[in-house]
Amino acid sequence: MSKDQLIGAVILVASVVGIVVYGWLLYLFSTLVLQVTAFVAVALILGILAWIGWTMATTPPPMPIDFAQQSGAASTSTEPQEKSSEGKS
């Protein structure tokens, strides 16, 4: 068995054990488990949104593209320009 297969088997077993433990806890302490689960889910979503907001707020904007310089370089090209296909259907 390769290392990747071993890691996959460990993840599979841990997931099944997690499902069983979660179900058992849900049966014994349903209200508390549901409250904790809902809190963790909402906290993860809001945490991801906060991280995206932080990244957007602290990342400098990209340099503007100078279209005049690009179009000037294209017009001085020695390659022939393609004809328009307006008459073709």
Residue pairs with C-beta under 8 A, 6 or more apart in sequence:
1 9
22 33
25 33
26 33
26 34
